[in-house]
């Protein structure tokens, strides 16, 4: 999952940079930039979730 998150972070940036010269209007550029930011946010969320400890790990409420 960490690899997927890192690839999403890179691809969100690369997609926007590659498409900006192809787009003509300011509206198109803005919408595409927002879509790229959405991909980067998704990658960031996945990366943060991959580094959070899971509920079943030792030392956190597992004693009964």
C-alpha positions as CSV (number, residue, x, y, z in Angstrom):
1,X,0.0,0.0,0.0
2,X,2.9,2.3,0.6
3,X,4.2,1.9,-2.9
4,X,0.7,2.7,-4.3
5,X,0.5,5.8,-2.2
6,X,3.9,7.0,-3.4
7,X,3.0,6.3,-7.0
8,X,-0.2,8.3,-6.6
9,X,1.7,11.2,-5.2
10,X,4.1,11.2,-8.1
11,X,1.4,10.6,-10.8
12,X,-0.9,13.4,-9.5
13,X,2.0,15.9,-10.0
14,X,3.1,14.4,-13.3
15,X,-0.3,14.3,-14.9
16,X,-0.9,18.0,-14.3
17,X,2.6,19.1,-15.5
18,X,2.2,16.9,-18.7
19,X,-1.3,18.2,-19.5
20,X,-0.8,21.9,-18.9
21,X,0.8,22.6,-22.3
22,X,-2.1,20.7,-24.0
23,X,-4.9,22.6,-22.4
24,X,-6.1,25.9,-23.9
25,X,-8.4,27.6,-21.5
26,X,-7.9,28.8,-17.9
27,X,-11.0,26.8,-16.8
28,X,-9.6,23.6,-18.3
29,X,-6.3,24.1,-16.6
30,X,-7.9,24.8,-13.3
31,X,-10.2,21.7,-13.4
32,X,-7.2,19.5,-14.4
33,X,-5.1,21.0,-11.6
34,X,-7.8,20.2,-9.1
35,X,-8.1,16.7,-10.4
36,X,-4.3,16.3,-10.0
37,X,-4.5,17.6,-6.5
38,X,-7.3,15.1,-5.7
39,X,-5.0,12.3,-6.8
40,X,-2.2,13.6,-4.6
41,X,-4.5,13.9,-1.6
42,X,-5.6,10.3,-2.2
43,X,-2.0,9.2,-2.2
44,X,-1.3,11.2,0.9
45,X,-4.2,9.6,2.7
46,X,-3.1,6.2,1.7
47,X,0.4,6.9,2.9
48,X,-0.7,8.2,6.3
49,X,-3.0,5.2,6.7
50,X,-0.2,2.8,5.9
51,X,2.0,4.3,8.6
52,X,-0.7,4.2,11.3
53,X,-0.6,1.3,13.7
54,X,-3.4,-1.2,13.3
55,X,-5.8,-1.9,16.1
56,X,-4.6,-5.5,16.7
57,X,-1.0,-4.6,17.4
58,X,0.6,-5.5,20.7
59,X,0.6,-3.0,23.5
60,X,-2.6,-1.2,22.7
61,X,-5.6,-2.5,24.5
62,X,-4.9,-6.2,23.8
63,X,-4.8,-7.2,27.5
64,X,-7.9,-8.8,29.0
